[in-house]
Amino acid sequence: MRYQSTRSQTQPVDLATALRQGIAPDGGLYVPTSLPAFDPHDLNAGSGLPATASRLLAPFFADSPLQDELTDLCAEALELPLPIVEFEPGRSWILELFHGPTAAFKDFAARFLAACMARLRSSSDPVQTVIVATSGDTGGAVAAAFHRRPGFRVVILYPEGRVSARQAHQLGAFGDNIHTFCVQGNFDDCQRLAKQALNDRELNDALHLTSANSISIGRLLPQISYYANASLQLWRELSRPIDVIVPTGNLGNALACILAREMGLPIGEVVLATNANRTLPDYFSGQEYLGRPGLQTLANAMDVGDPSNFERLAWFFRDRDLRTADIHSISVDDETIRQTIRRVDAEHQLALCPHTACAVEVLRQRRAAGIVTPHLIAATAHPAKFDEVVEPLLGREIEPPPALAELLSRPSHAEPLAAGFEEVRRALEHLKHSARC
Ligand SMILES: *Cc1c(COP(=O)(O)O)cnc(C)c1O
């Protein structure tokens, strides 16, 4: 498989190059030049996520140096619990994507990317610097995936005051080869700074920068596999495709779901549940695409006003009308998130994180609109990661899962950083000379 930029058709590259570079030289995002097609009858859902993933991802890895390592890679990175919990009897299910080391779905993709990059590296290569802008969860997942991996350092940029206290603690709790910066700006600033750094020749020469944001194709690909696995399992039971609701910020997770469907998996409509950031709902209701500054909400990992993966989504649908492609988007405001967290706990004895609450509210709205089809909801984080929001609403404590509890028991440190590129440049250049990797 070859990969090209969303912005030009110049010289497609192989997977290894796309993974190493993160972002294409022209500033576009890497996309596979074609999508493989599968017949669900040929796929076995019962074989587990690593097996499903290595089968589905094989065409994407063909002719790359990782081709023969894919099975190992999937076993190493994707062997995480992946429960499908019934929500409305026989009609809707929740796909719990938060049982990895940092209690958010991003663990799957970050671990997969790290496993790929570690295998692409040769021992004589200089130390690579993985730069990652995070709205809260990406940074932790990437840090956990690269922590103490020889040959890599990680630079995390997170927006001050815009992540939960537990997220902030987690981001600064790794130490060793993980460098955490608390940026005086919002997530869009962090993302812009990371992109600028990645496009800066001098910094690249000095630090061998690469990205681990959802702009990396190595994050997008593995996410296809859990939608594939879950939709196949439910298809066996229901004999029909399932509609999927995905809490959406930068559109990485939801795009993977859409790609799974385009590859032939039994997925029906894909519904993008956003918080008060209305860029996608406005677009899918017929308005022009209008990127805008991100608004701060309770579902902070989705505080994105200009989703970076929209460019990829538009590319995949370049010959079709995206607005008639069975993709919908609904915005949920903070007050409704609060009501949903309370209601679902009262009715189902189930605590939701604020992101997953957006998706569950979207299901309620679709049911109220008379849509009776079976649905799958992606649950993107464990509620204990957002205890400041969830606990006061429920009036009880939410126990963190063991891996998260362990991180929270460590000391934590982040360097403050102004939101300017010169400041970032200086901080990065300083790393080059620091004693820590
Ligand atoms: C990152 C994140 C999202 C948004 O995912 P995208 O791929 O950016 O759309 C939703 N929920 C949680 C908990 C997240 O960490």
The ligand as an SDF file (V2000), in Angstrom:
LIG
                    3D

 15 15  0  0  0  0  0  0  0  0999 V2000
   -9.7860   12.0930   22.2800 C   0  0  0  0  0  0  0  0  0  0  0  0
  -11.0880   11.8090   22.9000 C   0  0  0  0  0  0  0  0  0  0  0  0
  -12.2800   11.9670   22.1860 C   0  0  0  0  0  0  0  0  0  0  0  0
  -12.2980   12.5060   20.7840 C   0  0  0  0  0  0  0  0  0  0  0  0
  -11.7040   11.6220   19.8610 O   0  0  0  0  0  0  0  0  0  0  0  0
  -11.2980   12.1540   18.4000 P   0  0  0  0  0  0  0  0  0  0  0  0
  -10.6150   11.0010   17.7760 O   0  0  0  0  0  0  0  0  0  0  0  0
  -10.4010   13.3220   18.6080 O   0  0  0  0  0  0  0  0  0  0  0  0
  -12.5680   12.5400   17.7330 O   0  0  0  0  0  0  0  0  0  0  0  0
  -13.4610   11.6080   22.7950 C   0  0  0  0  0  0  0  0  0  0  0  0
  -13.4850   11.1590   24.0750 N   0  0  0  0  0  0  0  0  0  0  0  0
  -12.3680   11.0050   24.7910 C   0  0  0  0  0  0  0  0  0  0  0  0
  -12.4650   10.5200   26.1850 C   0  0  0  0  0  0  0  0  0  0  0  0
  -11.1210   11.3250   24.2360 C   0  0  0  0  0  0  0  0  0  0  0  0
  -10.0230   11.1740   24.9550 O   0  0  0  0  0  0  0  0  0  0  0  0
  1  2  1  0
  2  3  1  0
  2 14  2  0
  3  4  1  0
  3 10  2  0
  4  5  1  0
  5  6  1  0
  6  7  2  0
  6  8  1  0
  6  9  1  0
 10 11  1  0
 11 12  2  0
 12 13  1  0
 12 14  1  0
 14 15  1  0
M  END
$$$$
